[in-house]
Amino acid sequence: MSSPRRAQERGLLARGIEAKEVSPRLGLDATIEALVGPIVYCVLTGSSIPRDLLDTLFDDLLGPRSD
């Protein structure tokens, strides 16, 4: 069963796909988890979130496919 928060996240990502603003390489849930997981880990461990980590996550997970 999906939480209301997860439903919102899925909806946001689905709208981005429909608008051709993003082209995720994974399914909706896997994309959300791959994006959020490293960020949550940094927060939980008190680490700063490196800008290049964010850039890489978004470019690799949401950018246009080159295949």
C-alpha positions in Angstrom: 0.0 0.0 0.0 1.3 3.4 -1.0 1.5 6.3 1.4 0.0 9.7 0.5 3.5 11.1 0.4 4.7 8.4 -2.0 1.6 9.0 -4.2 2.6 12.7 -4.4 6.2 11.8 -5.3 5.0 9.4 -8.0 2.6 12.0 -9.4 5.3 14.6 -9.6 7.7 12.3 -11.4 4.9 11.0 -13.7 4.1 14.6 -14.7 7.7 15.3 -15.4 7.8 12.3 -17.7 4.6 13.2 -19.5 6.0 16.7 -20.0 9.2 15.2 -21.4 11.2 17.1 -18.8 12.8 14.0 -17.4 13.5 10.5 -18.8 14.1 8.2 -15.8 16.0 5.0 -16.5 14.2 3.2 -13.7 10.6 2.8 -12.7 8.9 5.5 -10.6 9.4 3.9 -7.2 13.0 2.9 -7.9 13.8 6.4 -9.2 12.4 8.0 -6.1 14.4 5.7 -3.9 17.6 6.1 -5.8 17.3 9.9 -5.6 16.2 10.2 -2.0 18.3 7.4 -0.4 21.7 9.0 -0.7 20.4 12.3 0.5 18.7 10.8 3.5 21.8 8.9 4.3 23.9 12.1 4.3 21.3 13.8 6.6 21.2 10.9 9.0 25.0 10.7 9.2 25.4 14.5 9.6 27.4 14.7 6.3 27.0 17.6 4.0 25.4 16.8 0.7 28.0 17.4 -2.0 26.7 19.3 -5.0 28.3 16.9 -7.4 26.4 14.0 -5.8 23.1 15.8 -6.5 24.2 16.7 -10.1 25.2 13.1 -10.7 22.0 11.6 -9.2 19.8 13.9 -11.3 21.8 13.6 -14.5 22.2 9.8 -14.3 18.7 9.0 -13.1 16.5 11.6 -14.8 18.5 12.7 -17.9 17.8 11.7 -21.4 18.8 8.2 -22.4 21.7 7.9 -24.7 20.8 4.4 -26.0 
